[in-house]
């Protein structure tokens, strides 16, 4: 085995509902809880109205993973 391993850090884009998931992420920040730096949070008005084009654009921009949280 190679002593120097390269670790893959996927870039994740999280589309978070303003009233639910984003509020939880904001509260976690207020409590000084941390989450991985490779997760980028984007606040959206409502997770139910998320257009698939937003998800595809994130992949086009280089994201390795995308999820919608509500």
N, CA, C and O atoms as a CHARMM CRD file, in Angstrom:
* protein
*
  280
    1    1 UNK  N      0.82700  -1.18700   0.00000 PROA 1      0.00000
    2    1 UNK  CA     0.00000   0.00000   0.00000 PROA 1      0.00000
    3    1 UNK  C      0.86800   1.24600   0.00000 PROA 1      0.00000
    4    1 UNK  O      1.95000   1.27200   0.58500 PROA 1      0.00000
    5    2 UNK  N      0.38900   2.24200  -0.64400 PROA 2      0.00000
    6    2 UNK  CA     1.07500   3.51900  -0.71900 PROA 2      0.00000
    7    2 UNK  C      0.93400   4.25700   0.61500 PROA 2      0.00000
    8    2 UNK  O     -0.17300   4.41000   1.13000 PROA 2      0.00000
    9    3 UNK  N      2.05700   4.71100   1.16800 PROA 3      0.00000
   10    3 UNK  CA     2.03300   5.41300   2.45000 PROA 3      0.00000
   11    3 UNK  C      1.33300   6.75700   2.33600 PROA 3      0.00000
   12    3 UNK  O      0.69200   7.21200   3.28300 PROA 3      0.00000
   13    4 UNK  N      1.45600   7.38800   1.17900 PROA 4      0.00000
   14    4 UNK  CA     0.79200   8.67400   0.97900 PROA 4      0.00000
   15    4 UNK  C     -0.49300   8.44900   0.18900 PROA 4      0.00000
   16    4 UNK  O     -0.46900   8.29600  -1.03200 PROA 4      0.00000
   17    5 UNK  N     -1.57800   8.43200   0.88400 PROA 5      0.00000
   18    5 UNK  CA    -2.86900   8.24600   0.21500 PROA 5      0.00000
   19    5 UNK  C     -3.48000   9.60100  -0.08000 PROA 5      0.00000
   20    5 UNK  O     -3.44500  10.52400   0.73400 PROA 5      0.00000
   21    6 UNK  N     -4.02700   9.68300  -1.24900 PROA 6      0.00000
   22    6 UNK  CA    -4.76700  10.89200  -1.58900 PROA 6      0.00000
   23    6 UNK  C     -6.23600  10.64700  -1.27000 PROA 6      0.00000
   24    6 UNK  O     -6.80900   9.63400  -1.67000 PROA 6      0.00000
   25    7 UNK  N     -6.82700  11.57200  -0.55400 PROA 7      0.00000
   26    7 UNK  CA    -8.21700  11.43200  -0.14800 PROA 7      0.00000
   27    7 UNK  C     -9.09800  12.28800  -1.04400 PROA 7      0.00000
   28    7 UNK  O     -8.79800  13.45000  -1.31900 PROA 7      0.00000
   29    8 UNK  N    -10.16200  11.70000  -1.48000 PROA 8      0.00000
   30    8 UNK  CA   -11.12900  12.40400  -2.31700 PROA 8      0.00000
   31    8 UNK  C    -12.10700  13.14400  -1.41900 PROA 8      0.00000
   32    8 UNK  O    -12.77700  12.52800  -0.58900 PROA 8      0.00000
   33    9 UNK  N    -12.19300  14.43700  -1.57400 PROA 9      0.00000
   34    9 UNK  CA   -13.14500  15.26800  -0.83900 PROA 9      0.00000
   35    9 UNK  C    -14.19700  15.75400  -1.81700 PROA 9      0.00000
   36    9 UNK  O    -13.95500  16.72000  -2.54000 PROA 9      0.00000
   37   10 UNK  N    -15.35600  15.11600  -1.86500 PROA 10     0.00000
   38   10 UNK  CA   -16.38100  15.53200  -2.82800 PROA 10     0.00000
   39   10 UNK  C    -16.94400  16.90400  -2.47800 PROA 10     0.00000
   40   10 UNK  O    -17.11700  17.24000  -1.30600 PROA 10     0.00000
   41   11 UNK  N    -17.22100  17.67700  -3.49800 PROA 11     0.00000
   42   11 UNK  CA   -17.88700  18.96700  -3.31700 PROA 11     0.00000
   43   11 UNK  C    -19.39000  18.72100  -3.34700 PROA 11     0.00000
   44   11 UNK  O    -19.92600  18.21700  -4.33500 PROA 11     0.00000
   45   12 UNK  N    -20.06000  19.07600  -2.26600 PROA 12     0.00000
   46   12 UNK  CA   -21.49500  18.83200  -2.11700 PROA 12     0.00000
   47   12 UNK  C    -22.21700  20.16900  -2.08300 PROA 12     0.00000
   48   12 UNK  O    -21.80200  21.08600  -1.37500 PROA 12     0.00000
   49   13 UNK  N    -23.28800  20.28000  -2.84200 PROA 13     0.00000
   50   13 UNK  CA   -24.13000  21.47300  -2.82700 PROA 13     0.00000
   51   13 UNK  C    -25.46000  21.08700  -2.17900 PROA 13     0.00000
   52   13 UNK  O    -26.13300  20.15500  -2.61800 PROA 13     0.00000
   53   14 UNK  N    -25.82000  21.81400  -1.13900 PROA 14     0.00000
   54   14 UNK  CA   -27.05800  21.55800  -0.40900 PROA 14     0.00000
   55   14 UNK  C    -28.02700  22.71200  -0.66300 PROA 14     0.00000
   56   14 UNK  O    -27.75700  23.85300  -0.29000 PROA 14     0.00000
   57   15 UNK  N    -29.14000  22.40800  -1.29200 PROA 15     0.00000
   58   15 UNK  CA   -30.20900  23.39400  -1.47600 PROA 15     0.00000
   59   15 UNK  C    -31.13300  23.25300  -0.27400 PROA 15     0.00000
   60   15 UNK  O    -31.81800  22.24000  -0.12800 PROA 15     0.00000
   61   16 UNK  N    -31.15200  24.27200   0.59100 PROA 16     0.00000
   62   16 UNK  CA   -31.87300  24.19000   1.85800 PROA 16     0.00000
   63   16 UNK  C    -33.04500  25.16300   1.89500 PROA 16     0.00000
   64   16 UNK  O    -32.90900  26.34300   1.57200 PROA 16     0.00000
   65   17 UNK  N    -34.19100  24.64100   2.29500 PROA 17     0.00000
   66   17 UNK  CA   -35.40700  25.43800   2.44700 PROA 17     0.00000
   67   17 UNK  C    -35.17200  26.52800   3.49600 PROA 17     0.00000
   68   17 UNK  O    -34.62400  26.26000   4.56600 PROA 17     0.00000
   69   18 UNK  N    -35.58700  27.74600   3.18400 PROA 18     0.00000
   70   18 UNK  CA   -35.38700  28.90600   4.06400 PROA 18     0.00000
   71   18 UNK  C    -35.96500  28.67100   5.45400 PROA 18     0.00000
   72   18 UNK  O    -35.34400  29.05300   6.44600 PROA 18     0.00000
   73   19 UNK  N    -37.12700  28.05500   5.54700 PROA 19     0.00000
   74   19 UNK  CA   -37.82400  27.92700   6.81900 PROA 19     0.00000
   75   19 UNK  C    -37.47000  26.67000   7.59300 PROA 19     0.00000
   76   19 UNK  O    -37.71300  26.61000   8.79800 PROA 19     0.00000
   77   20 UNK  N    -36.91200  25.67700   6.94800 PROA 20     0.00000
   78   20 UNK  CA   -36.65700  24.40200   7.62500 PROA 20     0.00000
   79   20 UNK  C    -35.16200  24.11500   7.74500 PROA 20     0.00000
   80   20 UNK  O    -34.54400  24.38600   8.77500 PROA 20     0.00000
   81   21 UNK  N    -34.60300  23.57200   6.69500 PROA 21     0.00000
   82   21 UNK  CA   -33.21600  23.10200   6.73000 PROA 21     0.00000
   83   21 UNK  C    -32.22200  24.24200   6.89500 PROA 21     0.00000
   84   21 UNK  O    -31.23800  24.09400   7.62100 PROA 21     0.00000
   85   22 UNK  N    -32.45400  25.37200   6.24000 PROA 22     0.00000
   86   22 UNK  CA   -31.51400  26.48700   6.37800 PROA 22     0.00000
   87   22 UNK  C    -31.55300  27.03900   7.79800 PROA 22     0.00000
   88   22 UNK  O    -30.52000  27.41800   8.35000 PROA 22     0.00000
   89   23 UNK  N    -32.72900  27.08300   8.37900 PROA 23     0.00000
   90   23 UNK  CA   -32.84500  27.55700   9.75800 PROA 23     0.00000
   91   23 UNK  C    -32.07600  26.63300  10.69700 PROA 23     0.00000
   92   23 UNK  O    -31.44600  27.09700  11.64700 PROA 23     0.00000
   93   24 UNK  N    -32.12400  25.33600  10.43800 PROA 24     0.00000
   94   24 UNK  CA   -31.37800  24.37900  11.25900 PROA 24     0.00000
   95   24 UNK  C    -29.87100  24.56600  11.08500 PROA 24     0.00000
   96   24 UNK  O    -29.12400  24.51600  12.06200 PROA 24     0.00000
   97   25 UNK  N    -29.42300  24.77900   9.85400 PROA 25     0.00000
   98   25 UNK  CA   -27.99700  25.00800   9.60800 PROA 25     0.00000
   99   25 UNK  C    -27.54400  26.31800  10.25600 PROA 25     0.00000
  100   25 UNK  O    -26.44000  26.40300  10.79300 PROA 25     0.00000
  101   26 UNK  N    -28.40000  27.32600  10.20200 PROA 26     0.00000
  102   26 UNK  CA   -28.08000  28.60700  10.83000 PROA 26     0.00000
  103   26 UNK  C    -27.97500  28.45500  12.34400 PROA 26     0.00000
  104   26 UNK  O    -27.08300  29.02900  12.96800 PROA 26     0.00000
  105   27 UNK  N    -28.87600  27.68800  12.92800 PROA 27     0.00000
  106   27 UNK  CA   -28.84000  27.45600  14.36700 PROA 27     0.00000
  107   27 UNK  C    -27.58300  26.68100  14.75800 PROA 27     0.00000
  108   27 UNK  O    -26.97100  26.96100  15.78900 PROA 27     0.00000
  109   28 UNK  N    -27.20400  25.71300  13.93800 PROA 28     0.00000
  110   28 UNK  CA   -25.97900  24.96100  14.20900 PROA 28     0.00000
  111   28 UNK  C    -24.77800  25.90000  14.20700 PROA 28     0.00000
  112   28 UNK  O    -23.87600  25.75900  15.03300 PROA 28     0.00000
  113   29 UNK  N    -24.76400  26.85500  13.28200 PROA 29     0.00000
  114   29 UNK  CA   -23.68800  27.83700  13.25300 PROA 29     0.00000
  115   29 UNK  C    -23.68500  28.72100  14.48400 PROA 29     0.00000
  116   29 UNK  O    -22.62600  29.05600  15.01300 PROA 29     0.00000
  117   30 UNK  N    -24.87300  29.09800  14.93900 PROA 30     0.00000
  118   30 UNK  CA   -24.98500  29.91600  16.14700 PROA 30     0.00000
  119   30 UNK  C    -24.49000  29.16900  17.37600 PROA 30     0.00000
  120   30 UNK  O    -23.97500  29.77300  18.31700 PROA 30     0.00000
  121   31 UNK  N    -24.65200  27.84800  17.36000 PROA 31     0.00000
  122   31 UNK  CA   -24.21000  27.01100  18.47900 PROA 31     0.00000
  123   31 UNK  C    -22.74100  26.60200  18.32900 PROA 31     0.00000
  124   31 UNK  O    -22.20600  25.83900  19.13300 PROA 31     0.00000
  125   32 UNK  N    -22.10100  27.13100  17.27600 PROA 32     0.00000
  126   32 UNK  CA   -20.70100  26.83500  16.97700 PROA 32     0.00000
  127   32 UNK  C    -20.45000  25.35700  16.67400 PROA 32     0.00000
  128   32 UNK  O    -19.36800  24.83200  16.94000 PROA 32     0.00000
  129   33 UNK  N    -21.46200  24.69600  16.11700 PROA 33     0.00000
  130   33 UNK  CA   -21.27700  23.33300  15.63900 PROA 33     0.00000
  131   33 UNK  C    -20.69600  23.41500  14.23600 PROA 33     0.00000
  132   33 UNK  O    -20.99500  24.34700  13.49000 PROA 33     0.00000
  133   34 UNK  N    -19.89000  22.47000  13.88500 PROA 34     0.00000
  134   34 UNK  CA   -19.25800  22.53700  12.57500 PROA 34     0.00000
  135   34 UNK  C    -19.81200  21.46000  11.65200 PROA 34     0.00000
  136   34 UNK  O    -20.33500  20.44100  12.10200 PROA 34     0.00000
  137   35 UNK  N    -19.68700  21.70300  10.37700 PROA 35     0.00000
  138   35 UNK  CA   -20.00600  20.71400   9.36100 PROA 35     0.00000
  139   35 UNK  C    -18.88600  20.76100   8.33300 PROA 35     0.00000
  140   35 UNK  O    -18.13100  21.73300   8.29700 PROA 35     0.00000
  141   36 UNK  N    -18.76200  19.75400   7.51100 PROA 36     0.00000
  142   36 UNK  CA   -17.63100  19.69600   6.57800 PROA 36     0.00000
  143   36 UNK  C    -17.56200  20.92100   5.67000 PROA 36     0.00000
  144   36 UNK  O    -18.58700  21.44400   5.23300 PROA 36     0.00000
  145   37 UNK  N    -16.35100  21.36400   5.39800 PROA 37     0.00000
  146   37 UNK  CA   -16.15500  22.54600   4.56300 PROA 37     0.00000
  147   37 UNK  C    -16.44800  22.27800   3.09500 PROA 37     0.00000
  148   37 UNK  O    -16.56100  23.21500   2.30500 PROA 37     0.00000
  149   38 UNK  N    -16.57100  21.01700   2.72300 PROA 38     0.00000
  150   38 UNK  CA   -16.85400  20.69700   1.32400 PROA 38     0.00000
  151   38 UNK  C    -18.35400  20.72700   1.02700 PROA 38     0.00000
  152   38 UNK  O    -18.76100  20.43400  -0.09700 PROA 38     0.00000
  153   39 UNK  N    -19.18000  21.07500   2.01200 PROA 39     0.00000
  154   39 UNK  CA   -20.62500  21.21500   1.80700 PROA 39     0.00000
  155   39 UNK  C    -20.93400  22.69500   1.65200 PROA 39     0.00000
  156   39 UNK  O    -20.66100  23.48900   2.55200 PROA 39     0.00000
  157   40 UNK  N    -21.49800  23.06300   0.52200 PROA 40     0.00000
  158   40 UNK  CA   -21.87400  24.45100   0.25100 PROA 40     0.00000
  159   40 UNK  C    -23.39600  24.55600   0.35000 PROA 40     0.00000
  160   40 UNK  O    -24.12000  23.84700  -0.35000 PROA 40     0.00000
  161   41 UNK  N    -23.87000  25.43500   1.21500 PROA 41     0.00000
  162   41 UNK  CA   -25.30900  25.58300   1.44100 PROA 41     0.00000
  163   41 UNK  C    -25.84300  26.75000   0.62900 PROA 41     0.00000
  164   41 UNK  O    -25.29400  27.85100   0.64500 PROA 41     0.00000
  165   42 UNK  N    -26.92800  26.47900  -0.08100 PROA 42     0.00000
  166   42 UNK  CA   -27.62200  27.51300  -0.84200 PROA 42     0.00000
  167   42 UNK  C    -29.04600  27.60300  -0.30200 PROA 42     0.00000
  168   42 UNK  O    -29.78400  26.61900  -0.29800 PROA 42     0.00000
  169   43 UNK  N    -29.42100  28.80300   0.15500 PROA 43     0.00000
  170   43 UNK  CA   -30.76600  29.00900   0.69900 PROA 43     0.00000
  171   43 UNK  C    -31.75200  29.20900  -0.44500 PROA 43     0.00000
  172   43 UNK  O    -31.52600  30.02600  -1.33800 PROA 43     0.00000
  173   44 UNK  N    -32.84100  28.46000  -0.40900 PROA 44     0.00000
  174   44 UNK  CA   -33.89900  28.58900  -1.40900 PROA 44     0.00000
  175   44 UNK  C    -35.21500  28.88600  -0.67700 PROA 44     0.00000
  176   44 UNK  O    -35.36200  28.51900   0.48900 PROA 44     0.00000
  177   45 UNK  N    -36.16600  29.53900  -1.34000 PROA 45     0.00000
  178   45 UNK  CA   -37.42000  29.89600  -0.66700 PROA 45     0.00000
  179   45 UNK  C    -38.22600  28.67900  -0.19600 PROA 45     0.00000
  180   45 UNK  O    -38.80200  28.70300   0.89200 PROA 45     0.00000
  181   46 UNK  N    -38.26700  27.63400  -0.99600 PROA 46     0.00000
  182   46 UNK  CA   -39.06300  26.45600  -0.64000 PROA 46     0.00000
  183   46 UNK  C    -38.49600  25.23600  -1.35700 PROA 46     0.00000
  184   46 UNK  O    -38.27600  25.27600  -2.56800 PROA 46     0.00000
  185   47 UNK  N    -38.26300  24.17200  -0.63400 PROA 47     0.00000
  186   47 UNK  CA   -37.69500  22.97200  -1.25700 PROA 47     0.00000
  187   47 UNK  C    -38.67400  22.32500  -2.23300 PROA 47     0.00000
  188   47 UNK  O    -38.25800  21.64600  -3.17100 PROA 47     0.00000
  189   48 UNK  N    -39.96100  22.53200  -2.01800 PROA 48     0.00000
  190   48 UNK  CA   -40.97200  21.95500  -2.90300 PROA 48     0.00000
  191   48 UNK  C    -40.99600  22.58200  -4.28500 PROA 48     0.00000
  192   48 UNK  O    -41.50800  21.98200  -5.23000 PROA 48     0.00000
  193   49 UNK  N    -40.45600  23.76400  -4.41200 PROA 49     0.00000
  194   49 UNK  CA   -40.44100  24.45600  -5.69700 PROA 49     0.00000
  195   49 UNK  C    -39.08500  24.38400  -6.38500 PROA 49     0.00000
  196   49 UNK  O    -38.84300  25.11300  -7.34600 PROA 49     0.00000
  197   50 UNK  N    -38.19900  23.51600  -5.90800 PROA 50     0.00000
  198   50 UNK  CA   -36.86200  23.40500  -6.49300 PROA 50     0.00000
  199   50 UNK  C    -36.97100  22.85300  -7.90600 PROA 50     0.00000
  200   50 UNK  O    -37.57500  21.80300  -8.12700 PROA 50     0.00000
  201   51 UNK  N    -36.38900  23.55600  -8.84700 PROA 51     0.00000
  202   51 UNK  CA   -36.39700  23.13200 -10.24200 PROA 51     0.00000
  203   51 UNK  C    -35.19600  22.23200 -10.49000 PROA 51     0.00000
  204   51 UNK  O    -34.10000  22.51100 -10.00300 PROA 51     0.00000
  205   52 UNK  N    -35.38800  21.18100 -11.22500 PROA 52     0.00000
  206   52 UNK  CA   -34.30600  20.24300 -11.52400 PROA 52     0.00000
  207   52 UNK  C    -33.14900  20.93900 -12.23900 PROA 52     0.00000
  208   52 UNK  O    -32.01000  20.47600 -12.16800 PROA 52     0.00000
  209   53 UNK  N    -33.42900  22.03300 -12.92000 PROA 53     0.00000
  210   53 UNK  CA   -32.36500  22.77600 -13.59200 PROA 53     0.00000
  211   53 UNK  C    -31.33100  23.30900 -12.60400 PROA 53     0.00000
  212   53 UNK  O    -30.14700  23.37200 -12.93400 PROA 53     0.00000
  213   54 UNK  N    -31.75700  23.69700 -11.38700 PROA 54     0.00000
  214   54 UNK  CA   -30.81100  24.15400 -10.37000 PROA 54     0.00000
  215   54 UNK  C    -29.85000  23.02300 -10.00200 PROA 54     0.00000
  216   54 UNK  O    -28.65100  23.24600  -9.83600 PROA 54     0.00000
  217   55 UNK  N    -30.37900  21.83400  -9.88100 PROA 55     0.00000
  218   55 UNK  CA   -29.55300  20.68300  -9.51500 PROA 55     0.00000
  219   55 UNK  C    -28.56500  20.35500 -10.62300 PROA 55     0.00000
  220   55 UNK  O    -27.39200  20.09000 -10.36100 PROA 55     0.00000
  221   56 UNK  N    -29.04300  20.37300 -11.85400 PROA 56     0.00000
  222   56 UNK  CA   -28.16600  20.07200 -12.98100 PROA 56     0.00000
  223   56 UNK  C    -27.08800  21.13700 -13.15800 PROA 56     0.00000
  224   56 UNK  O    -25.94900  20.82100 -13.50300 PROA 56     0.00000
  225   57 UNK  N    -27.44900  22.40400 -12.92100 PROA 57     0.00000
  226   57 UNK  CA   -26.46600  23.48500 -13.02600 PROA 57     0.00000
  227   57 UNK  C    -25.35900  23.31800 -11.98000 PROA 57     0.00000
  228   57 UNK  O    -24.19900  23.63400 -12.24700 PROA 57     0.00000
  229   58 UNK  N    -25.71100  22.83100 -10.80900 PROA 58     0.00000
  230   58 UNK  CA   -24.69900  22.60500  -9.77700 PROA 58     0.00000
  231   58 UNK  C    -23.70500  21.53400 -10.23700 PROA 58     0.00000
  232   58 UNK  O    -22.49900  21.67000 -10.02600 PROA 58     0.00000
  233   59 UNK  N    -24.21400  20.47500 -10.86300 PROA 59     0.00000
  234   59 UNK  CA   -23.31800  19.44500 -11.39400 PROA 59     0.00000
  235   59 UNK  C    -22.44300  20.01100 -12.51100 PROA 59     0.00000
  236   59 UNK  O    -21.25300  19.70900 -12.59200 PROA 59     0.00000
  237   60 UNK  N    -23.04000  20.82900 -13.36400 PROA 60     0.00000
  238   60 UNK  CA   -22.27200  21.45200 -14.44400 PROA 60     0.00000
  239   60 UNK  C    -21.16400  22.35200 -13.90300 PROA 60     0.00000
  240   60 UNK  O    -20.10300  22.47700 -14.51400 PROA 60     0.00000
  241   61 UNK  N    -21.41500  22.97200 -12.76100 PROA 61     0.00000
  242   61 UNK  CA   -20.43000  23.87200 -12.15300 PROA 61     0.00000
  243   61 UNK  C    -19.34700  23.11500 -11.38900 PROA 61     0.00000
  244   61 UNK  O    -18.42500  23.72800 -10.85100 PROA 61     0.00000
  245   62 UNK  N    -19.45200  21.78600 -11.33700 PROA 62     0.00000
  246   62 UNK  CA   -18.39100  20.99500 -10.71800 PROA 62     0.00000
  247   62 UNK  C    -18.74000  20.28100  -9.43400 PROA 62     0.00000
  248   62 UNK  O    -17.86400  19.67000  -8.82100 PROA 62     0.00000
  249   63 UNK  N    -19.98400  20.33500  -9.00500 PROA 63     0.00000
  250   63 UNK  CA   -20.36600  19.63500  -7.77600 PROA 63     0.00000
  251   63 UNK  C    -20.31200  18.12300  -7.99500 PROA 63     0.00000
  252   63 UNK  O    -20.67700  17.62100  -9.05800 PROA 63     0.00000
  253   64 UNK  N    -19.85300  17.41600  -6.97400 PROA 64     0.00000
  254   64 UNK  CA   -19.82200  15.95700  -7.02800 PROA 64     0.00000
  255   64 UNK  C    -21.13600  15.35500  -6.53200 PROA 64     0.00000
  256   64 UNK  O    -21.49300  14.23500  -6.89700 PROA 64     0.00000
  257   65 UNK  N    -21.84400  16.10600  -5.70500 PROA 65     0.00000
  258   65 UNK  CA   -23.11900  15.64900  -5.17500 PROA 65     0.00000
  259   65 UNK  C    -24.01200  16.82200  -4.88400 PROA 65     0.00000
  260   65 UNK  O    -23.53800  17.92000  -4.59400 PROA 65     0.00000
  261   66 UNK  N    -25.30800  16.59200  -4.96100 PROA 66     0.00000
  262   66 UNK  CA   -26.30900  17.63100  -4.73500 PROA 66     0.00000
  263   66 UNK  C    -27.44500  17.02400  -3.94600 PROA 66     0.00000
  264   66 UNK  O    -27.84800  15.89100  -4.20800 PROA 66     0.00000
  265   67 UNK  N    -27.97200  17.76600  -2.97600 PROA 67     0.00000
  266   67 UNK  CA   -29.18600  17.30500  -2.31200 PROA 67     0.00000
  267   67 UNK  C    -30.07500  18.48200  -1.94500 PROA 67     0.00000
  268   67 UNK  O    -29.62300  19.62100  -1.82300 PROA 67     0.00000
  269   68 UNK  N    -31.34300  18.17100  -1.77500 PROA 68     0.00000
  270   68 UNK  CA   -32.34900  19.15900  -1.40700 PROA 68     0.00000
  271   68 UNK  C    -32.82700  18.79500  -0.01200 PROA 68     0.00000
  272   68 UNK  O    -33.24100  17.66300   0.23500 PROA 68     0.00000
  273   69 UNK  N    -32.76800  19.76200   0.90300 PROA 69     0.00000
  274   69 UNK  CA   -33.19100  19.51600   2.28400 PROA 69     0.00000
  275   69 UNK  C    -34.35300  20.44500   2.61200 PROA 69     0.00000
  276   69 UNK  O    -34.31500  21.64200   2.32800 PROA 69     0.00000
  277   70 UNK  N    -35.36900  19.87300   3.20600 PROA 70     0.00000
  278   70 UNK  CA   -36.54300  20.65700   3.57500 PROA 70     0.00000
  279   70 UNK  C    -36.90700  20.45600   5.00200 PROA 70     0.00000
  280   70 UNK  O    -37.87600  21.04500   5.48000 PROA 70     0.00000
